[in-house]
Amino acid sequence: MSELRFDPIRRRWTIIATERRLRPHEFAVPRPAEEADVGACPFEHGSEPATPPQIASFPEGADWQVRVVPNKYPAVNHDAPLASESSGLFRRLSGVGSHEVIVETPQHARAMADMTPDEIARVMRVWRGRLLDLGNDSRIRYVLLFKNHGREAGASLAHPHSQLLATSVVPEFVKDELASARAYYRRTKRCIFCDLLEQELVREERIVLDNDGFVALSPWAALFPFETWLLPRAHGYDFALTPDSVLLQLAAALRELLRRVRAVLADPAFNLILHTAPVPRRSHHPSDVTAHAYHWHFELIPRISHIAGFEWGSGYAINHTTPEEAARYLRNVPTLP
């Protein structure tokens, strides 16, 4: 029987449509062949002049392994002055911010799932450095890190890369999570994400993987089939403050999760999104509610379903696979190489 589930963090309803249950192979639709842009790809070694002037490379020089460049078609403008204007019901802000691309490897066909934990941790150190740097800009309120894998997820180039988009406003989804977390903390003096982890680890039915530092789980009211959250066991509100040792644990957990998703769903397109606290945030006082209430995490969304009229009209989601089933499929993947 179908049921409605309420997400206490996102404050949204999901319809778990069990009568329309689909098995993993039924989601595995053939993906269009990616363009054979090897040799013409602007993200390869030797093609550096094809991108805007780089922001940074690691290590510096021609033998870089990770490279950061401005997006060639930015959604916001770093050089724009911060200005606002109101007219009756309408308000307008200048599109100030920064839109950057992180080229994760010089190897064109080396997906993140195929990298070593050390290689992924190197990419994550670059993510961390860019968040710290952009957070020093007083005009910036939020830095959104995301990775689009596959055309269906919005990737225009097959070469492994991720993006940062820094804006002068905090995204509404993040505001909703912050409001829930702060309200819960004021009521209980506890982090809602920490309590969620504690409850899920006891029940185990939605746990996908659990290593020393991180837990991957299918959320109780998942908006999409096989949506998975990756959370640090230790409380932390700001990804940019994560030490190297923890990034290596995160890299190992993310690599395993990506491999499990690829194995179960036949290498689907996906979006990987970091949820972290807004800026400014790093000189917080011990009484700062956000530092105690919020818990950074990654959300992985395989692009194997579509949003239609009911979802747009109601604000509800319809999920054709229960989170418990999704977790079981991902958890029970045979040993991966």
C-alpha positions as CSV (number, residue, x, y, z in Angstrom):
1,M,0.0,0.0,0.0
2,S,1.2,3.5,-0.8
3,E,2.1,5.8,2.1
4,L,3.0,9.4,2.7
5,R,6.2,10.1,4.6
6,F,7.2,13.4,6.1
7,D,10.8,14.5,6.2
8,P,11.5,16.4,9.5
9,I,14.6,18.1,8.0
10,R,13.4,19.2,4.6
11,R,9.8,19.6,5.9
12,R,8.4,18.0,2.7
13,W,6.1,15.1,2.0
14,T,7.0,12.1,-0.2
15,I,4.5,9.6,-1.6
16,I,6.1,6.1,-1.5
17,A,4.2,4.5,-4.4
18,T,4.7,0.9,-3.6
19,E,2.1,-0.3,-6.1
20,R,4.4,1.1,-8.8
21,R,7.5,-0.4,-7.3
22,L,10.4,-0.8,-9.8
23,R,13.4,-3.0,-9.5
24,P,16.9,-1.6,-10.2
25,H,17.2,-3.0,-13.7
26,E,13.9,-1.3,-14.7
27,F,15.6,2.1,-14.0
28,A,18.6,1.2,-16.2
29,V,17.6,2.9,-19.4
30,P,20.4,3.2,-22.1
31,R,22.3,6.4,-21.8
32,P,23.1,8.4,-25.0
33,A,26.7,7.9,-26.0
34,E,28.9,10.7,-24.8
35,E,30.7,12.7,-27.5
36,A,34.1,11.4,-28.3
37,D,35.8,14.7,-27.3
38,V,39.1,13.1,-26.4
39,G,41.8,15.3,-28.0
40,A,39.4,18.2,-28.3
41,C,38.5,18.4,-24.6
42,P,39.4,21.7,-23.0
43,F,40.1,20.0,-19.7
44,E,42.9,17.7,-20.9
45,H,46.6,18.2,-20.4
46,G,47.9,20.5,-23.2
47,S,44.5,22.1,-23.7
48,E,44.9,24.8,-21.0
49,P,44.6,27.7,-23.4
50,A,41.1,26.6,-24.3
51,T,39.8,27.5,-20.9
52,P,39.6,31.0,-19.2
53,P,42.8,31.8,-17.2
54,Q,43.1,29.3,-14.4
55,I,42.4,30.2,-10.8
56,A,44.7,27.5,-9.4
57,S,46.3,24.2,-10.2
58,F,47.6,21.4,-7.9
59,P,50.4,21.0,-8.1
60,E,51.3,24.1,-10.0
61,G,52.7,23.8,-13.5
62,A,52.3,21.6,-16.5
63,D,52.0,18.4,-14.5
64,W,48.9,19.5,-12.6
65,Q,46.5,16.8,-11.3
66,V,43.6,19.1,-10.3
67,R,42.9,22.4,-12.0
68,V,40.4,25.2,-11.1
69,V,39.2,27.6,-13.9
70,P,36.3,30.1,-14.2
71,N,33.2,28.6,-15.9
72,K,33.3,29.8,-19.5
73,Y,29.6,30.6,-19.3
74,P,29.1,31.8,-15.7
75,A,25.7,32.1,-14.1
76,V,27.0,34.9,-11.9
77,N,29.8,37.5,-12.3
78,H,32.7,37.9,-9.8
79,D,33.3,41.5,-10.9
80,A,29.7,42.7,-10.5
81,P,29.1,45.3,-7.7
82,L,26.7,44.2,-5.0
83,A,23.5,46.1,-5.5
84,S,19.7,45.7,-4.9
85,E,16.6,47.4,-6.1
86,S,12.9,47.1,-5.1
87,S,9.8,48.0,-7.1
88,G,6.5,47.3,-5.5
89,L,6.3,43.5,-5.0
90,F,9.5,42.9,-6.9
91,R,13.1,42.9,-5.7
92,R,16.2,42.6,-7.8
93,L,19.8,41.8,-6.8
94,S,22.9,42.1,-9.0
95,G,24.2,38.7,-10.1
96,V,27.4,38.9,-8.1
97,G,29.3,35.7,-7.2
98,S,31.7,33.2,-8.6
99,H,31.2,30.2,-10.9
100,E,34.2,27.9,-11.0
101,V,35.0,24.5,-12.6
102,I,37.2,22.0,-10.8
103,V,38.9,19.7,-13.3
104,E,39.3,16.6,-11.1
105,T,41.9,14.7,-13.1
106,P,43.9,15.2,-16.4
107,Q,42.7,11.7,-17.5
108,H,39.6,12.2,-19.7
109,A,37.9,8.9,-18.9
110,R,38.8,8.4,-15.3
111,A,35.5,8.7,-13.4
112,M,35.6,9.5,-9.7
113,A,34.4,6.0,-8.9
114,D,37.7,4.7,-10.6
115,M,40.0,7.0,-8.7
116,T,41.9,6.0,-5.6
117,P,40.9,7.4,-2.2
118,D,44.1,9.5,-2.3
119,E,43.1,11.0,-5.6
120,I,39.6,11.8,-4.5
121,A,40.9,13.3,-1.3
122,R,43.2,15.5,-3.4
123,V,40.1,16.8,-5.2
124,M,38.3,17.3,-1.9
125,R,41.2,19.4,-0.5
126,V,40.8,21.6,-3.6
127,W,37.1,21.9,-2.8
128,R,37.9,22.8,0.7
129,G,40.4,25.5,-0.3
130,R,38.0,27.1,-2.7
131,L,35.2,27.2,-0.2
132,L,37.6,28.9,2.3
133,D,38.8,31.4,-0.2
134,L,35.4,32.4,-1.6
135,G,34.1,32.6,2.0
136,N,36.5,35.5,2.6
137,D,34.5,37.6,0.1
138,S,32.1,39.7,2.1
139,R,29.6,39.7,-0.8
140,I,29.2,36.0,-0.7
141,R,26.6,34.3,1.5
142,Y,26.7,30.7,0.2
143,V,29.0,28.5,-1.9
144,L,27.3,25.6,-3.5
145,L,29.5,22.7,-4.5
146,F,28.0,20.2,-7.0
147,K,29.0,17.5,-9.4
148,N,27.0,16.6,-12.5
149,H,27.8,13.2,-14.0
150,G,26.3,12.4,-17.4
151,R,24.2,14.5,-19.8
152,E,20.9,13.7,-18.1
153,A,22.4,15.3,-14.9
154,G,23.4,18.5,-16.8
155,A,27.1,17.7,-17.6
156,S,28.0,19.2,-21.0
157,L,31.5,17.6,-21.0
158,A,32.3,14.0,-20.1
159,H,35.7,14.8,-18.6
160,P,35.4,14.4,-14.8
161,H,34.7,17.7,-13.2
162,S,32.7,19.5,-10.5
163,Q,31.6,23.0,-10.0
164,L,31.3,25.8,-7.4
165,L,28.7,28.5,-7.6
166,A,29.0,31.3,-4.9
167,T,26.1,33.6,-4.5
168,S,25.0,36.6,-2.4
169,V,21.9,34.7,-1.2
170,V,21.4,31.4,0.6
171,P,19.5,28.8,-1.4
172,E,15.9,28.1,-0.2
173,F,16.6,24.3,0.3
174,V,19.5,25.2,2.6
175,K,17.4,27.8,4.5
176,D,14.7,25.1,5.1
177,E,17.3,22.7,6.5
178,L,18.8,25.4,8.7
179,A,15.4,26.4,10.0
180,S,14.6,22.8,10.9
181,A,18.0,22.2,12.5
182,R,17.9,25.4,14.5
183,A,14.3,24.8,15.7
184,Y,15.2,21.2,16.8
185,Y,18.4,22.4,18.6
186,R,16.5,25.1,20.5
187,R,14.0,22.5,21.6
188,T,16.4,19.6,22.4
189,K,19.9,21.1,22.6
190,R,20.9,18.4,20.1
191,C,21.7,18.2,16.4
192,I,18.8,16.7,14.4
193,F,21.3,15.0,11.9
194,C,23.3,13.4,14.8
195,D,20.0,12.1,16.2
196,L,19.0,10.9,12.8
197,L,22.3,9.0,12.4
198,E,21.9,7.4,15.9
199,Q,18.4,6.2,15.1
200,E,19.3,4.9,11.7
201,L,22.3,3.0,12.9
202,V,20.2,1.2,15.5
203,R,17.5,0.2,13.0
204,E,20.0,-0.5,10.1
205,E,17.3,-1.0,7.5
206,R,18.2,2.2,5.5
207,I,22.0,2.0,6.0
208,V,24.0,1.5,2.8
209,L,27.5,1.6,4.2
210,D,29.2,2.5,7.4
211,N,33.0,3.1,7.7
212,D,35.0,4.5,10.5
213,G,34.0,8.1,9.9
214,F,31.0,8.2,7.5
215,V,27.6,6.7,7.0
216,A,25.6,6.4,3.8
217,L,21.9,6.0,4.1
218,S,18.7,6.1,2.1
219,P,16.7,9.0,3.8
220,W,13.3,8.1,5.4
221,A,11.3,10.2,2.9
222,A,13.6,10.1,-0.1
223,L,12.4,12.4,-2.8
224,F,13.9,10.3,-5.6
225,P,14.6,6.6,-6.1
226,F,18.0,5.6,-4.7
227,E,18.6,9.0,-3.3
228,T,21.5,8.6,-0.8
229,W,22.9,10.8,1.9
230,L,26.6,10.6,3.0
231,L,27.1,12.0,6.5
232,P,30.1,12.3,8.8
233,R,29.6,10.5,12.1
234,A,31.3,13.3,14.0
235,H,29.3,16.5,14.2
236,G,30.6,19.3,12.0
237,Y,28.7,22.3,10.5
238,D,31.3,23.5,7.9
239,F,32.8,21.2,5.3
240,A,35.6,23.7,4.8
241,L,36.9,23.0,8.3
242,T,37.3,19.3,7.7
243,P,40.9,18.0,8.3
244,D,42.9,16.0,5.8
245,S,42.5,12.7,7.8
246,V,38.7,13.0,7.7
247,L,38.8,13.9,4.0
248,L,40.6,10.6,3.3
249,Q,37.8,8.7,5.1
250,L,35.2,10.7,3.2
251,A,37.0,9.9,-0.1
252,A,37.0,6.2,0.7
253,A,33.3,6.2,1.6
254,L,32.3,8.3,-1.5
255,R,34.3,6.0,-3.8
256,E,32.5,2.9,-2.4
257,L,29.1,4.6,-2.7
258,L,29.7,5.6,-6.3
259,R,30.8,2.1,-7.2
260,R,27.7,0.6,-5.5
261,V,25.4,2.9,-7.4
262,R,27.1,2.2,-10.7
263,A,26.9,-1.5,-10.1
264,V,23.2,-1.5,-9.1
265,L,21.9,1.0,-11.6
266,A,24.2,0.4,-14.6
267,D,26.2,3.6,-14.3
268,P,23.4,6.2,-14.1
269,A,23.8,9.9,-14.5
270,F,23.8,11.6,-11.1
271,N,24.0,14.8,-9.2
272,L,26.2,15.0,-6.1
273,I,25.6,18.1,-3.9
274,L,27.3,19.3,-0.8
275,H,25.1,20.8,1.9
276,T,27.1,23.0,4.3
277,A,26.6,26.0,6.5
278,P,26.4,29.5,4.9
279,V,29.1,32.1,5.2
280,P,30.3,34.0,7.2
281,R,30.6,31.2,9.7
282,R,34.2,30.4,10.8
283,S,34.6,32.9,13.6
284,H,31.5,31.6,15.4
285,H,30.9,32.1,19.1
286,P,30.3,28.9,21.1
287,S,26.7,30.0,21.5
288,D,26.2,30.2,17.7
289,V,23.1,28.0,17.0
290,T,24.2,27.1,13.5
291,A,27.5,25.6,14.6
292,H,25.7,23.3,17.0
293,A,22.6,22.6,15.0
294,Y,23.7,22.0,11.4
295,H,25.6,19.0,10.1
296,W,27.2,19.1,6.7
297,H,26.6,16.2,4.3
298,F,26.5,15.1,0.7
299,E,23.4,14.1,-1.2
300,L,23.6,11.8,-4.2
301,I,20.7,11.7,-6.6
302,P,20.7,9.2,-9.5
303,R,18.9,10.7,-12.5
304,I,16.6,7.7,-13.1
305,S,13.2,9.3,-12.6
306,H,11.4,12.4,-13.8
307,I,9.4,15.2,-12.1
308,A,5.9,15.6,-13.7
309,G,2.8,17.7,-13.2
310,F,1.7,16.4,-9.8
311,E,5.1,17.0,-8.3
312,W,5.3,20.6,-9.6
313,G,1.7,21.3,-8.7
314,S,1.8,19.9,-5.1
315,G,5.3,20.2,-3.9
316,Y,5.2,16.5,-3.0
317,A,7.5,13.9,-4.5
318,I,6.6,10.5,-5.8
319,N,9.1,7.8,-5.2
320,H,8.6,4.4,-6.8
321,T,11.2,2.5,-4.7
322,T,11.1,2.4,-0.9
323,P,14.2,3.7,0.8
324,E,14.5,0.4,2.6
325,E,14.6,-1.5,-0.7
326,A,17.1,1.0,-2.2
327,A,19.4,0.6,0.8
328,R,19.1,-3.2,0.6
329,Y,20.1,-3.3,-3.1
330,L,23.0,-0.9,-2.6
331,R,24.1,-2.6,0.7
332,N,24.1,-6.1,-0.8
333,V,26.2,-5.4,-3.9
334,P,28.9,-8.2,-4.1
335,T,32.4,-7.2,-3.1
336,L,33.7,-4.5,-5.4
337,P,37.2,-4.4,-6.8
